[in-house]
Amino acid sequence: MHFVTSKLAGYVLFCLTPSGRAAIGLTEGRQVHLFQRSADGAWQSLRVWQADTISHTDLMLALGNHDEPDDPKRLLDLVPKV
């Protein structure tokens, strides 16, 4: 899986999955957010953690070894455990 860099207010980095159904965001406060897009196009948080436990870069590298799942919630299965 690869990621497409985009923009979202409140995030210093915001990257979409190829389908645009999920995204990873990084705040200025170094919080990593894993999102899924709802039917109305809004972003819903699936999980939030501090970047010093798993950085956004480490997460994207880990997910890069997998195909994008049809259900964004399945990405939670691929997030490295802390």
Beta strands, then each sheet from edge to edge (+ up, - down):
strand 1: 4-6
strand 2: 13-16
strand 3: 22-26
strand 4: 31-37
strand 5: 43-50
sheet 1: 1+ 2- 3+ 4- 5+
end
